[in-house]
Structure formats: C-alpha cells, structure tokens
C-alpha cells in the first residue's frame, strides 16, 4: 500500500512539473514568435 501511495505522489509531482515546464515553454514560444507575427501582419 505504501509503495502505491508513494508512486501516486511521485506521479502527481511529475505531472505538476510537466504542466509548469509546458506552460513556461509555451509562453516563451509565444514571446519568441510574437515579433515574427507582428512583422507579418504589418
């Protein structure tokens, strides 16, 4: 039982980290691509 509970805790931490890394990467990509889009639409 304890091992399964520990695995669940690790999984939830990993998914949280994945969400944080993913959202940060997405924001950085948007910031990086924004000037290109602005140039296209001007």
Backbone torsions as a table, in degrees:
resi	resn	phi	psi	omega
1	UNK	NA	-45.0	-176.3
2	UNK	-64.2	-37.8	-179.2
3	UNK	-64.0	-43.7	179.4
4	UNK	-62.4	-42.0	178.9
5	UNK	-62.6	-41.1	179.1
6	UNK	-63.7	-42.2	178.5
7	UNK	-61.2	-40.7	178.4
8	UNK	-62.2	-41.5	178.5
9	UNK	-62.3	-43.5	179.3
10	UNK	-64.2	-43.1	-179.7
11	UNK	-61.1	-44.0	-178.8
12	UNK	-65.8	-37.2	177.1
13	UNK	-65.0	-42.4	-179.3
14	UNK	-64.0	-42.5	-179.6
15	UNK	-65.9	-37.9	177.9
16	UNK	-62.8	-45.3	179.0
17	UNK	-63.1	-40.3	179.5
18	UNK	-61.7	-42.9	178.4
19	UNK	-62.3	-44.2	-179.2
20	UNK	-62.8	-48.9	-179.1
21	UNK	-62.5	-42.0	-179.3
22	UNK	-64.0	-44.6	-177.9
23	UNK	-68.9	-39.2	177.7
24	UNK	-64.0	-44.3	178.3
25	UNK	-61.6	-39.3	179.2
26	UNK	-64.3	-44.5	179.4
27	UNK	-62.3	-44.2	179.3
28	UNK	-62.8	-39.4	178.6
29	UNK	-64.0	-42.8	179.3
30	UNK	-62.5	-45.6	179.6
31	UNK	-62.6	-40.5	-179.3
32	UNK	-67.8	-35.8	-176.7
33	UNK	-88.4	-18.4	-176.1
34	UNK	-54.6	-48.4	-179.5
35	UNK	-59.4	-37.1	179.1
36	UNK	-64.2	-43.0	178.9
37	UNK	-65.6	-40.0	179.5
38	UNK	-61.7	-42.9	178.7
39	UNK	-62.9	-39.9	-179.0
40	UNK	-63.4	-40.9	-172.2
41	UNK	-88.2	-8.6	178.8
42	UNK	-80.8	NA	NA
